[in-house]
């Protein structure tokens, strides 16, 4: 059966219109889906970016915190030539100065008269009673000076100088205070 040409064109146009309408609905839905997908992608991207920024800030905070001293603890600066350094770093002591050597054996009989007979160099370096006692300060600073004379190149005193100056300083409180101050300055200004 033959359909007249006009009717056939009409059917085709109707089908094309339906197809076009269907396509435009599908296209519109596709565009809406793409818009929703883009919104979701952008949301995920922003979330990822914010997490990366947060991780970077955490890394930055922890790396800078590692280089600072904690604010809630009292920390004492310890130079590498001070009595505090030598009393806490016994592994750094020169081999020719045993930690358990007594002050009287190292510095002689005058030291025996001023200090306990069994006071070791390690105890002398770690003393905390050197506030008003000039002889306690002298033995503390001279122990560090002796260790520095062996361990630090360029230290202004030799071991022999340190021992001689200590014996001479034990004569009076004034000379002990003066020599302790000189040793303290040399210990503070020393570079390892």
Biotite code that builds the C-alpha atoms (Angstrom):
import biotite.structure as struc

atoms = struc.array([
    struc.Atom([0.000, 0.000, 0.000], chain_id="A", res_id=1, res_name="UNK", atom_name="CA", element="C"),
    struc.Atom([1.321, 3.277, -0.957], chain_id="A", res_id=2, res_name="UNK", atom_name="CA", element="C"),
    struc.Atom([1.072, 6.275, 1.246], chain_id="A", res_id=3, res_name="UNK", atom_name="CA", element="C"),
    struc.Atom([0.787, 9.506, -0.580], chain_id="A", res_id=4, res_name="UNK", atom_name="CA", element="C"),
    struc.Atom([3.899, 11.555, -0.656], chain_id="A", res_id=5, res_name="UNK", atom_name="CA", element="C"),
    struc.Atom([2.495, 14.450, 1.338], chain_id="A", res_id=6, res_name="UNK", atom_name="CA", element="C"),
    struc.Atom([1.372, 12.126, 4.079], chain_id="A", res_id=7, res_name="UNK", atom_name="CA", element="C"),
    struc.Atom([4.739, 10.393, 4.024], chain_id="A", res_id=8, res_name="UNK", atom_name="CA", element="C"),
    struc.Atom([6.486, 13.772, 4.402], chain_id="A", res_id=9, res_name="UNK", atom_name="CA", element="C"),
    struc.Atom([4.131, 14.625, 7.197], chain_id="A", res_id=10, res_name="UNK", atom_name="CA", element="C"),
    struc.Atom([4.982, 11.386, 9.015], chain_id="A", res_id=11, res_name="UNK", atom_name="CA", element="C"),
    struc.Atom([8.647, 11.969, 8.539], chain_id="A", res_id=12, res_name="UNK", atom_name="CA", element="C"),
    struc.Atom([8.373, 15.505, 9.814], chain_id="A", res_id=13, res_name="UNK", atom_name="CA", element="C"),
    struc.Atom([6.415, 14.299, 12.817], chain_id="A", res_id=14, res_name="UNK", atom_name="CA", element="C"),
    struc.Atom([9.049, 11.622, 13.524], chain_id="A", res_id=15, res_name="UNK", atom_name="CA", element="C"),
    struc.Atom([11.828, 14.165, 13.077], chain_id="A", res_id=16, res_name="UNK", atom_name="CA", element="C"),
    struc.Atom([10.063, 16.532, 15.423], chain_id="A", res_id=17, res_name="UNK", atom_name="CA", element="C"),
    struc.Atom([9.665, 13.772, 17.985], chain_id="A", res_id=18, res_name="UNK", atom_name="CA", element="C"),
    struc.Atom([13.272, 12.740, 17.519], chain_id="A", res_id=19, res_name="UNK", atom_name="CA", element="C"),
    struc.Atom([14.422, 16.353, 17.769], chain_id="A", res_id=20, res_name="UNK", atom_name="CA", element="C"),
    struc.Atom([12.312, 16.890, 20.862], chain_id="A", res_id=21, res_name="UNK", atom_name="CA", element="C"),
    struc.Atom([13.584, 13.656, 22.339], chain_id="A", res_id=22, res_name="UNK", atom_name="CA", element="C"),
    struc.Atom([17.141, 14.623, 21.457], chain_id="A", res_id=23, res_name="UNK", atom_name="CA", element="C"),
    struc.Atom([16.794, 18.075, 22.929], chain_id="A", res_id=24, res_name="UNK", atom_name="CA", element="C"),
    struc.Atom([15.321, 16.594, 26.126], chain_id="A", res_id=25, res_name="UNK", atom_name="CA", element="C"),
    struc.Atom([18.151, 14.063, 26.247], chain_id="A", res_id=26, res_name="UNK", atom_name="CA", element="C"),
    struc.Atom([20.676, 16.770, 25.425], chain_id="A", res_id=27, res_name="UNK", atom_name="CA", element="C"),
    struc.Atom([19.221, 19.023, 28.116], chain_id="A", res_id=28, res_name="UNK", atom_name="CA", element="C"),
    struc.Atom([19.338, 16.176, 30.640], chain_id="A", res_id=29, res_name="UNK", atom_name="CA", element="C"),
    struc.Atom([22.895, 15.410, 29.590], chain_id="A", res_id=30, res_name="UNK", atom_name="CA", element="C"),
    struc.Atom([23.860, 19.043, 30.063], chain_id="A", res_id=31, res_name="UNK", atom_name="CA", element="C"),
    struc.Atom([22.188, 19.052, 33.463], chain_id="A", res_id=32, res_name="UNK", atom_name="CA", element="C"),
    struc.Atom([24.057, 15.878, 34.388], chain_id="A", res_id=33, res_name="UNK", atom_name="CA", element="C"),
    struc.Atom([27.288, 17.426, 33.151], chain_id="A", res_id=34, res_name="UNK", atom_name="CA", element="C"),
    struc.Atom([26.578, 20.544, 35.232], chain_id="A", res_id=35, res_name="UNK", atom_name="CA", element="C"),
    struc.Atom([25.913, 18.371, 38.281], chain_id="A", res_id=36, res_name="UNK", atom_name="CA", element="C"),
    struc.Atom([29.064, 16.358, 37.559], chain_id="A", res_id=37, res_name="UNK", atom_name="CA", element="C"),
    struc.Atom([31.068, 19.579, 37.207], chain_id="A", res_id=38, res_name="UNK", atom_name="CA", element="C"),
    struc.Atom([29.654, 20.859, 40.498], chain_id="A", res_id=39, res_name="UNK", atom_name="CA", element="C"),
    struc.Atom([30.586, 17.563, 42.134], chain_id="A", res_id=40, res_name="UNK", atom_name="CA", element="C"),
    struc.Atom([34.061, 17.627, 40.566], chain_id="A", res_id=41, res_name="UNK", atom_name="CA", element="C"),
    struc.Atom([34.595, 21.227, 41.667], chain_id="A", res_id=42, res_name="UNK", atom_name="CA", element="C"),
    struc.Atom([33.389, 20.365, 45.164], chain_id="A", res_id=43, res_name="UNK", atom_name="CA", element="C"),
    struc.Atom([35.780, 17.451, 45.359], chain_id="A", res_id=44, res_name="UNK", atom_name="CA", element="C"),
    struc.Atom([38.593, 19.581, 43.955], chain_id="A", res_id=45, res_name="UNK", atom_name="CA", element="C"),
    struc.Atom([37.977, 22.300, 46.565], chain_id="A", res_id=46, res_name="UNK", atom_name="CA", element="C"),
    struc.Atom([37.875, 19.678, 49.317], chain_id="A", res_id=47, res_name="UNK", atom_name="CA", element="C"),
    struc.Atom([41.133, 18.145, 48.083], chain_id="A", res_id=48, res_name="UNK", atom_name="CA", element="C"),
    struc.Atom([42.753, 21.558, 47.772], chain_id="A", res_id=49, res_name="UNK", atom_name="CA", element="C"),
    struc.Atom([41.699, 22.555, 51.292], chain_id="A", res_id=50, res_name="UNK", atom_name="CA", element="C"),
    struc.Atom([43.092, 19.291, 52.662], chain_id="A", res_id=51, res_name="UNK", atom_name="CA", element="C"),
    struc.Atom([46.408, 19.877, 50.876], chain_id="A", res_id=52, res_name="UNK", atom_name="CA", element="C"),
    struc.Atom([46.613, 23.402, 52.284], chain_id="A", res_id=53, res_name="UNK", atom_name="CA", element="C"),
    struc.Atom([45.839, 22.044, 55.762], chain_id="A", res_id=54, res_name="UNK", atom_name="CA", element="C"),
    struc.Atom([48.551, 19.377, 55.435], chain_id="A", res_id=55, res_name="UNK", atom_name="CA", element="C"),
    struc.Atom([51.041, 21.999, 54.282], chain_id="A", res_id=56, res_name="UNK", atom_name="CA", element="C"),
    struc.Atom([50.222, 24.224, 57.261], chain_id="A", res_id=57, res_name="UNK", atom_name="CA", element="C"),
    struc.Atom([50.582, 21.291, 59.662], chain_id="A", res_id=58, res_name="UNK", atom_name="CA", element="C"),
    struc.Atom([53.945, 20.411, 58.109], chain_id="A", res_id=59, res_name="UNK", atom_name="CA", element="C"),
    struc.Atom([55.065, 24.015, 58.356], chain_id="A", res_id=60, res_name="UNK", atom_name="CA", element="C"),
    struc.Atom([54.018, 24.249, 62.003], chain_id="A", res_id=61, res_name="UNK", atom_name="CA", element="C"),
    struc.Atom([55.737, 21.007, 63.009], chain_id="A", res_id=62, res_name="UNK", atom_name="CA", element="C"),
    struc.Atom([58.946, 21.810, 61.171], chain_id="A", res_id=63, res_name="UNK", atom_name="CA", element="C"),
    struc.Atom([59.211, 25.236, 62.785], chain_id="A", res_id=64, res_name="UNK", atom_name="CA", element="C"),
    struc.Atom([58.303, 23.780, 66.192], chain_id="A", res_id=65, res_name="UNK", atom_name="CA", element="C"),
    struc.Atom([61.213, 21.361, 65.991], chain_id="A", res_id=66, res_name="UNK", atom_name="CA", element="C"),
    struc.Atom([63.679, 24.241, 65.847], chain_id="A", res_id=67, res_name="UNK", atom_name="CA", element="C"),
    struc.Atom([62.313, 26.098, 68.857], chain_id="A", res_id=68, res_name="UNK", atom_name="CA", element="C"),
    struc.Atom([62.753, 25.362, 72.506], chain_id="A", res_id=69, res_name="UNK", atom_name="CA", element="C"),
    struc.Atom([59.555, 24.607, 74.337], chain_id="A", res_id=70, res_name="UNK", atom_name="CA", element="C"),
    struc.Atom([58.146, 27.696, 75.985], chain_id="A", res_id=71, res_name="UNK", atom_name="CA", element="C"),
    struc.Atom([56.984, 26.039, 79.163], chain_id="A", res_id=72, res_name="UNK", atom_name="CA", element="C"),
    struc.Atom([60.332, 24.597, 80.219], chain_id="A", res_id=73, res_name="UNK", atom_name="CA", element="C"),
    struc.Atom([63.261, 26.482, 81.644], chain_id="A", res_id=74, res_name="UNK", atom_name="CA", element="C"),
    struc.Atom([66.207, 25.849, 79.399], chain_id="A", res_id=75, res_name="UNK", atom_name="CA", element="C"),
    struc.Atom([69.717, 26.971, 80.170], chain_id="A", res_id=76, res_name="UNK", atom_name="CA", element="C"),
    struc.Atom([72.019, 27.875, 77.338], chain_id="A", res_id=77, res_name="UNK", atom_name="CA", element="C"),
    struc.Atom([75.082, 25.691, 77.454], chain_id="A", res_id=78, res_name="UNK", atom_name="CA", element="C"),
    struc.Atom([78.117, 26.594, 75.452], chain_id="A", res_id=79, res_name="UNK", atom_name="CA", element="C"),
    struc.Atom([80.408, 23.832, 74.306], chain_id="A", res_id=80, res_name="UNK", atom_name="CA", element="C"),
    struc.Atom([83.194, 24.914, 76.647], chain_id="A", res_id=81, res_name="UNK", atom_name="CA", element="C"),
    struc.Atom([81.322, 25.717, 79.858], chain_id="A", res_id=82, res_name="UNK", atom_name="CA", element="C"),
    struc.Atom([81.312, 23.688, 83.083], chain_id="A", res_id=83, res_name="UNK", atom_name="CA", element="C"),
    struc.Atom([77.657, 22.812, 82.429], chain_id="A", res_id=84, res_name="UNK", atom_name="CA", element="C"),
    struc.Atom([78.593, 21.315, 79.077], chain_id="A", res_id=85, res_name="UNK", atom_name="CA", element="C"),
    struc.Atom([81.407, 19.205, 80.515], chain_id="A", res_id=86, res_name="UNK", atom_name="CA", element="C"),
    struc.Atom([79.316, 17.984, 83.463], chain_id="A", res_id=87, res_name="UNK", atom_name="CA", element="C"),
    struc.Atom([76.521, 16.784, 81.178], chain_id="A", res_id=88, res_name="UNK", atom_name="CA", element="C"),
    struc.Atom([78.606, 15.506, 78.238], chain_id="A", res_id=89, res_name="UNK", atom_name="CA", element="C"),
    struc.Atom([80.967, 13.082, 79.889], chain_id="A", res_id=90, res_name="UNK", atom_name="CA", element="C"),
    struc.Atom([81.434, 11.180, 76.628], chain_id="A", res_id=91, res_name="UNK", atom_name="CA", element="C"),
    struc.Atom([83.213, 14.252, 75.218], chain_id="A", res_id=92, res_name="UNK", atom_name="CA", element="C"),
    struc.Atom([85.882, 14.351, 77.933], chain_id="A", res_id=93, res_name="UNK", atom_name="CA", element="C"),
    struc.Atom([89.473, 14.075, 76.684], chain_id="A", res_id=94, res_name="UNK", atom_name="CA", element="C"),
    struc.Atom([91.029, 10.683, 77.454], chain_id="A", res_id=95, res_name="UNK", atom_name="CA", element="C"),
    struc.Atom([93.972, 12.178, 79.369], chain_id="A", res_id=96, res_name="UNK", atom_name="CA", element="C"),
    struc.Atom([91.620, 13.664, 82.009], chain_id="A", res_id=97, res_name="UNK", atom_name="CA", element="C"),
    struc.Atom([89.685, 10.865, 83.730], chain_id="A", res_id=98, res_name="UNK", atom_name="CA", element="C"),
    struc.Atom([86.344, 11.992, 85.140], chain_id="A", res_id=99, res_name="UNK", atom_name="CA", element="C"),
    struc.Atom([87.006, 10.340, 88.481], chain_id="A", res_id=100, res_name="UNK", atom_name="CA", element="C"),
    struc.Atom([90.360, 12.063, 88.998], chain_id="A", res_id=101, res_name="UNK", atom_name="CA", element="C"),
    struc.Atom([90.314, 14.043, 92.206], chain_id="A", res_id=102, res_name="UNK", atom_name="CA", element="C"),
    struc.Atom([90.821, 17.787, 92.278], chain_id="A", res_id=103, res_name="UNK", atom_name="CA", element="C"),
    struc.Atom([93.693, 17.412, 94.742], chain_id="A", res_id=104, res_name="UNK", atom_name="CA", element="C"),
    struc.Atom([95.571, 14.998, 92.450], chain_id="A", res_id=105, res_name="UNK", atom_name="CA", element="C"),
    struc.Atom([95.123, 17.211, 89.393], chain_id="A", res_id=106, res_name="UNK", atom_name="CA", element="C"),
    struc.Atom([95.694, 20.648, 90.955], chain_id="A", res_id=107, res_name="UNK", atom_name="CA", element="C"),
    struc.Atom([98.070, 19.750, 93.785], chain_id="A", res_id=108, res_name="UNK", atom_name="CA", element="C"),
    struc.Atom([98.372, 20.046, 97.547], chain_id="A", res_id=109, res_name="UNK", atom_name="CA", element="C"),
    struc.Atom([96.917, 23.562, 97.839], chain_id="A", res_id=110, res_name="UNK", atom_name="CA", element="C"),
    struc.Atom([93.705, 22.268, 96.291], chain_id="A", res_id=111, res_name="UNK", atom_name="CA", element="C"),
    struc.Atom([93.739, 19.497, 98.893], chain_id="A", res_id=112, res_name="UNK", atom_name="CA", element="C"),
    struc.Atom([93.682, 22.191, 101.599], chain_id="A", res_id=113, res_name="UNK", atom_name="CA", element="C"),
    struc.Atom([90.649, 24.016, 100.114], chain_id="A", res_id=114, res_name="UNK", atom_name="CA", element="C"),
    struc.Atom([88.459, 21.176, 98.841], chain_id="A", res_id=115, res_name="UNK", atom_name="CA", element="C"),
    struc.Atom([87.376, 17.744, 100.039], chain_id="A", res_id=116, res_name="UNK", atom_name="CA", element="C"),
    struc.Atom([90.003, 15.118, 99.393], chain_id="A", res_id=117, res_name="UNK", atom_name="CA", element="C"),
    struc.Atom([87.602, 12.987, 97.296], chain_id="A", res_id=118, res_name="UNK", atom_name="CA", element="C"),
    struc.Atom([86.074, 15.766, 95.146], chain_id="A", res_id=119, res_name="UNK", atom_name="CA", element="C"),
    struc.Atom([86.274, 14.533, 91.531], chain_id="A", res_id=120, res_name="UNK", atom_name="CA", element="C"),
    struc.Atom([86.623, 16.680, 88.440], chain_id="A", res_id=121, res_name="UNK", atom_name="CA", element="C"),
    struc.Atom([83.161, 15.573, 87.292], chain_id="A", res_id=122, res_name="UNK", atom_name="CA", element="C"),
    struc.Atom([81.655, 16.722, 90.603], chain_id="A", res_id=123, res_name="UNK", atom_name="CA", element="C"),
    struc.Atom([83.618, 19.968, 90.416], chain_id="A", res_id=124, res_name="UNK", atom_name="CA", element="C"),
    struc.Atom([82.283, 20.749, 86.930], chain_id="A", res_id=125, res_name="UNK", atom_name="CA", element="C"),
    struc.Atom([78.705, 20.075, 88.009], chain_id="A", res_id=126, res_name="UNK", atom_name="CA", element="C"),
    struc.Atom([78.753, 22.120, 91.229], chain_id="A", res_id=127, res_name="UNK", atom_name="CA", element="C"),
    struc.Atom([75.872, 24.459, 91.937], chain_id="A", res_id=128, res_name="UNK", atom_name="CA", element="C"),
    struc.Atom([77.182, 26.008, 95.160], chain_id="A", res_id=129, res_name="UNK", atom_name="CA", element="C"),
    struc.Atom([79.361, 28.594, 93.445], chain_id="A", res_id=130, res_name="UNK", atom_name="CA", element="C"),
    struc.Atom([77.148, 31.622, 94.200], chain_id="A", res_id=131, res_name="UNK", atom_name="CA", element="C"),
    struc.Atom([79.041, 33.317, 97.042], chain_id="A", res_id=132, res_name="UNK", atom_name="CA", element="C"),
    struc.Atom([81.878, 30.832, 97.429], chain_id="A", res_id=133, res_name="UNK", atom_name="CA", element="C"),
    struc.Atom([84.730, 32.043, 95.209], chain_id="A", res_id=134, res_name="UNK", atom_name="CA", element="C"),
    struc.Atom([86.739, 28.857, 95.716], chain_id="A", res_id=135, res_name="UNK", atom_name="CA", element="C"),
    struc.Atom([83.812, 26.720, 94.552], chain_id="A", res_id=136, res_name="UNK", atom_name="CA", element="C"),
    struc.Atom([83.516, 28.909, 91.464], chain_id="A", res_id=137, res_name="UNK", atom_name="CA", element="C"),
    struc.Atom([87.259, 28.672, 90.878], chain_id="A", res_id=138, res_name="UNK", atom_name="CA", element="C"),
    struc.Atom([87.289, 24.871, 90.946], chain_id="A", res_id=139, res_name="UNK", atom_name="CA", element="C"),
    struc.Atom([84.242, 24.722, 88.670], chain_id="A", res_id=140, res_name="UNK", atom_name="CA", element="C"),
    struc.Atom([85.653, 27.105, 86.040], chain_id="A", res_id=141, res_name="UNK", atom_name="CA", element="C"),
    struc.Atom([89.197, 25.721, 86.291], chain_id="A", res_id=142, res_name="UNK", atom_name="CA", element="C"),
    struc.Atom([87.942, 22.177, 85.668], chain_id="A", res_id=143, res_name="UNK", atom_name="CA", element="C"),
    struc.Atom([86.253, 23.373, 82.479], chain_id="A", res_id=144, res_name="UNK", atom_name="CA", element="C"),
    struc.Atom([89.383, 25.337, 81.565], chain_id="A", res_id=145, res_name="UNK", atom_name="CA", element="C"),
    struc.Atom([91.561, 22.252, 82.025], chain_id="A", res_id=146, res_name="UNK", atom_name="CA", element="C"),
    struc.Atom([89.257, 20.150, 79.835], chain_id="A", res_id=147, res_name="UNK", atom_name="CA", element="C"),
    struc.Atom([89.144, 22.892, 77.200], chain_id="A", res_id=148, res_name="UNK", atom_name="CA", element="C"),
    struc.Atom([92.940, 23.162, 77.187], chain_id="A", res_id=149, res_name="UNK", atom_name="CA", element="C"),
    struc.Atom([93.124, 19.510, 76.143], chain_id="A", res_id=150, res_name="UNK", atom_name="CA", element="C"),
    struc.Atom([90.070, 19.351, 73.889], chain_id="A", res_id=151, res_name="UNK", atom_name="CA", element="C"),
    struc.Atom([89.877, 22.731, 72.132], chain_id="A", res_id=152, res_name="UNK", atom_name="CA", element="C"),
    struc.Atom([92.461, 24.004, 69.694], chain_id="A", res_id=153, res_name="UNK", atom_name="CA", element="C"),
    struc.Atom([93.084, 27.688, 70.131], chain_id="A", res_id=154, res_name="UNK", atom_name="CA", element="C"),
    struc.Atom([92.019, 27.757, 73.779], chain_id="A", res_id=155, res_name="UNK", atom_name="CA", element="C"),
    struc.Atom([94.013, 30.590, 75.409], chain_id="A", res_id=156, res_name="UNK", atom_name="CA", element="C"),
    struc.Atom([95.430, 28.466, 78.249], chain_id="A", res_id=157, res_name="UNK", atom_name="CA", element="C"),
    struc.Atom([97.492, 25.287, 78.153], chain_id="A", res_id=158, res_name="UNK", atom_name="CA", element="C"),
    struc.Atom([96.917, 22.549, 80.724], chain_id="A", res_id=159, res_name="UNK", atom_name="CA", element="C"),
    struc.Atom([100.109, 23.607, 82.499], chain_id="A", res_id=160, res_name="UNK", atom_name="CA", element="C"),
    struc.Atom([98.892, 27.250, 82.603], chain_id="A", res_id=161, res_name="UNK", atom_name="CA", element="C"),
    struc.Atom([95.547, 26.221, 84.103], chain_id="A", res_id=162, res_name="UNK", atom_name="CA", element="C"),
    struc.Atom([97.150, 24.133, 86.841], chain_id="A", res_id=163, res_name="UNK", atom_name="CA", element="C"),
    struc.Atom([99.682, 26.847, 87.702], chain_id="A", res_id=164, res_name="UNK", atom_name="CA", element="C"),
    struc.Atom([97.087, 29.627, 87.750], chain_id="A", res_id=165, res_name="UNK", atom_name="CA", element="C"),
    struc.Atom([94.777, 27.600, 90.013], chain_id="A", res_id=166, res_name="UNK", atom_name="CA", element="C"),
    struc.Atom([97.564, 26.982, 92.533], chain_id="A", res_id=167, res_name="UNK", atom_name="CA", element="C"),
    struc.Atom([98.411, 30.708, 92.511], chain_id="A", res_id=168, res_name="UNK", atom_name="CA", element="C"),
    struc.Atom([94.741, 31.720, 92.856], chain_id="A", res_id=169, res_name="UNK", atom_name="CA", element="C"),
    struc.Atom([94.145, 29.537, 95.912], chain_id="A", res_id=170, res_name="UNK", atom_name="CA", element="C"),
    struc.Atom([96.161, 31.999, 98.037], chain_id="A", res_id=171, res_name="UNK", atom_name="CA", element="C"),
    struc.Atom([93.292, 34.464, 98.658], chain_id="A", res_id=172, res_name="UNK", atom_name="CA", element="C"),
    struc.Atom([89.627, 35.053, 97.947], chain_id="A", res_id=173, res_name="UNK", atom_name="CA", element="C"),
    struc.Atom([90.409, 38.059, 95.753], chain_id="A", res_id=174, res_name="UNK", atom_name="CA", element="C"),
    struc.Atom([92.840, 36.170, 93.536], chain_id="A", res_id=175, res_name="UNK", atom_name="CA", element="C"),
    struc.Atom([90.454, 33.172, 93.406], chain_id="A", res_id=176, res_name="UNK", atom_name="CA", element="C"),
    struc.Atom([87.568, 35.416, 92.319], chain_id="A", res_id=177, res_name="UNK", atom_name="CA", element="C"),
    struc.Atom([89.707, 37.158, 89.702], chain_id="A", res_id=178, res_name="UNK", atom_name="CA", element="C"),
    struc.Atom([91.073, 33.913, 88.253], chain_id="A", res_id=179, res_name="UNK", atom_name="CA", element="C"),
    struc.Atom([87.613, 32.280, 88.260], chain_id="A", res_id=180, res_name="UNK", atom_name="CA", element="C"),
    struc.Atom([86.317, 35.262, 86.282], chain_id="A", res_id=181, res_name="UNK", atom_name="CA", element="C"),
    struc.Atom([89.163, 34.982, 83.741], chain_id="A", res_id=182, res_name="UNK", atom_name="CA", element="C"),
    struc.Atom([88.557, 31.249, 83.288], chain_id="A", res_id=183, res_name="UNK", atom_name="CA", element="C"),
    struc.Atom([84.819, 31.890, 82.968], chain_id="A", res_id=184, res_name="UNK", atom_name="CA", element="C"),
    struc.Atom([85.380, 34.449, 80.210], chain_id="A", res_id=185, res_name="UNK", atom_name="CA", element="C"),
    struc.Atom([87.743, 32.109, 78.370], chain_id="A", res_id=186, res_name="UNK", atom_name="CA", element="C"),
    struc.Atom([85.228, 29.255, 78.699], chain_id="A", res_id=187, res_name="UNK", atom_name="CA", element="C"),
    struc.Atom([82.333, 31.398, 77.460], chain_id="A", res_id=188, res_name="UNK", atom_name="CA", element="C"),
    struc.Atom([84.288, 32.780, 74.488], chain_id="A", res_id=189, res_name="UNK", atom_name="CA", element="C"),
    struc.Atom([85.829, 29.481, 73.460], chain_id="A", res_id=190, res_name="UNK", atom_name="CA", element="C"),
    struc.Atom([84.902, 27.978, 70.099], chain_id="A", res_id=191, res_name="UNK", atom_name="CA", element="C"),
    struc.Atom([84.991, 24.222, 69.681], chain_id="A", res_id=192, res_name="UNK", atom_name="CA", element="C"),
])
